[in-house]
Amino acid sequence: AIVGLSTENPNVAVARLIYQCSFCTKYLRHFVIKFDFENNFVMKVGQEPPWDVSLNPTLEGVLGTRAGYYKKALISESQGYGIGAFAYYRRIVEEIIDDLLDDIPNLMADEELNEYLQALEEAKQTHVTQKKIDLVKDKLPAILRPSGRNPLGRLHSTLSAGLHGETDEHCMELAEAVRETLVFLVTQIETTKN
């Protein structure tokens, strides 16, 4: 139902719409929609209650206090803000990198483990996320390198390149792959170590 219509500008109209669930008749969602007749477009400019992003419990548990960043990244993606999504994904990577690197030895054995632990000790000497990743990325176990690809090595460099030199549109093209890579790494490490 349209409950309000503003037409201060003859080429633009703003309407408040209310959606009521036809099944339960209790659930309501309010939208503010802008109609631009001159440029021929319709745009949602507001919503109450706001769009909700729920995470699966494993991912939310692994991300902990960073789950809010992940939700903001998803919202940025849904609104077409690729650089915004990249900023949140990169923040997550930078904040969880030490925990991820500390959990990886649980997935290894013998000589592979010894090589990784040497690289990990060197990585702990720096605060630069990209350097940490560069030191350990070639030492990851096969379970974290599907089809021989190295997701950890690509993740941070893709995020950094996107934030420092790519367009919003290009970041949007890559956002889904970045998100899936991040989710793969954190859930694979979490589920395999248990």
N, C-alpha and C positions, 0 to 999 in steps of 0.2 A: 504494500500500500504506500502511495506517495502521501506523506503527511505535511510536507512543506515545500514550497517552490519559490526561489528568489530569482528575480529577473531585473536587477539594477542595470545591467548592460544588456541591450537587446540581442546581442550575439552570444550571450552566455547565460545559462540557467544552472542553478544549483538546487538539487532536490535532496530531501531527507527521505530515505526509504526504510521501511521496517519489514524484515522477513520474519514470519512466524512459522515454526515447524508444523506442517499439516498432520503429522502423526501424533505428537504429544501435546500440541497446541500451547506449550509452556515456554519453549525455547524461542527467544527473540534475539535478533541481531539487527543493529541499526547501522545504516550506511549513509554516507554523504557522497553524492554523485554530481560531477560537474559535466554539463553538456556544452560544448563549444560548437555552435552552429556555423560560425564563420570558417573555422578550420576543420570542421567535420570530425570531431572526436568526442569520445565519452571517457571520463577518467574517474576512478574511485579516489576520493580525497580524504576519507575518514571511515572509521569502523569502530563500533562499540558492542560487545566487548572486543578487545583487539585480537588479531589473528594469533592463534595459539600454535606452538610448535612443541610436540611431545616427543621425547627421545625414548629409544628402547632402554630398559633398565641397565643392561650391561654397559652400553656406551655412556649413559649418564653417570654410572658408578665410577667408570674409569676416568671420565673428565672431571668429576667432582665439582669443585667451585667454578671450573671453566665451562661447565655446561651452558651457562648463560651466554658466553661468547659464541658457542656453537649455534644456539638458538637465534642469536642476532645475525649470524652469518647466513642461516637459512632464510630468515626474513629478508635480508639484503638481496639474496639470490631471487627470492620470489618477487621482489620489487624491481629487479633488473639492475641492481647496483653491484656490478662485478668487483670493482675495486673495494667497495665496502665489505663484501664477503671475504675477499682476499685478506683484508686487514684483520678480520676476526680469526680466520683460519691460521694466519701466520702467528698471531698472538698465542693461540692455543699451542702451536708447535713449539714456540719459544719457551712457553711456560712448562710444558710437559716433557721436553726433550731429555732432561736429566733422569726423570723417572722411567721413561721408555728405555733409555740406554742402560739403566741399572737393571731392568727386568729382562733384557735380552739374554744374558748368560743362562737364565733358566731354561732356554730353548736349545742349549748347546752342550757339547761334550768334547773331552780330550783335547787334541791339538787345535781344533777350531776354537774352542773355548779359551785356550791360552793365548792365541793370537788376538782374539777379541778383547780379552782383559787387559793386554798390553796397550792396545789402542784406546780402550776406555780410560785407563789411567792418564794417558796423554790428553784425552778429551776433557777430563775433569780439571785440567790446568788452565782452560780458557773459558771465557764467558761469552764468546761469540758463537752463536748457534750454528752458523754455516761451517765454521771451522770444526766444531764438534762432529757434525755430520760427515764432513770430509774425512775426518780421521777414522771413523768407524764404518762408513757405508759399504766398503768393500769386504768387510769382515762379517756381514750379516749372515745368519744361517739360511739355508735353502728355503725353509718354511716362510721366510719373510721376503723371498725373491721369487714370486710366481713367474713361471716361464723365463727365468733368468733375469727378469727386470728388477731394478733396484728402486723401490718406491720411496725410500727414505732420502736417497740422493736427489731424486727429482722433485720431491715435495717442496722443500724449503727454497730451492733455486727457482722453481716456477713461481712461488709466492713472491719472492723478492723481486724477480724480473717484472711481474705483473704490477706490483706496487710502485716500482721505480721507473717504469717506462712504457707500460702498455695502456691501451684505451680501456674504458669501462666495458665496451662491447667485447673486446678480446678476452678480458678477464671473465666475463659472463660465459663465453664459449668454453673456458677451461674450468670454471667453478665446480661443475659436477664431478669432473675427473679428480680435482684436488680434494673435494669432500670425500669421495669414495676411497681415495688413497689414504687419507687420514683415518677414516673409519676402519679400513682394512688393517692398518698398522696397529692401532690401539686395541681393536677387538681381537686380532690374531695373537698379539702378545699376551693379552689378558686371559683368553680362553685356553691357550696352549700351556701357560705356566701353571694352571690349576689342575 
